[in-house]
């Protein structure tokens, strides 16, 4: 069959595996925690927290 052995663009399991792996901190190598915060003006902001180094 043509295309046998190729990965599908809609491979849900592969996308979930990549998402579960998450991002690693470029300074310490630990998993980065993503937190939603509110600014003083009331806007929502996504912040990546880790070893204290601002990236």
N, C-alpha and C positions, 0 to 999 in steps of 0.2 A: 504494500500500500504506500502511496505517496504521503510524505509527511510523518511517517511513523518514527517515533523516538524524539520528535520535537516537542518543546514545551509550549503549552497554550498560553496566550496572553491573558486568558481568563482563568488561570490555574489558581483557584481560591486558596488551596492549602499552601502553596508556595508563597503567596502574598501574606497570609497570616503568619507563617513562619518568619518571614523577613520583618514583619511588624513586631512580633514578639521578641525578636533579638534586640530591638531598640537601638538607640545610639549610645556610643561610648564617649566618655569625656576625653578630649584630646590631651589633657594634662595628666590625669591620674589613671585613666583607663576604666573607671567604674561606670556603671549604667547611669545615664542622665535622667533625672526626674523632671517632668514637665508640670508646671503649676500655673493655674490661671489666677491672676491677681487683678485688683481694681486700682486704677490710677487715681490721683487726687481729683481729676475732672470727671471721674465716673466711667471711664472707658475700661474695657476688659483687655488684658494683655497676657499672653502666654510667655512664661519665663522658664528657662532651663536652669535647674539648680544642680550643683554637684559639689566640688571640692572648694568652693569659694572663689575660684578664678572666674572672672567675668569674661565670657567669650563673645 
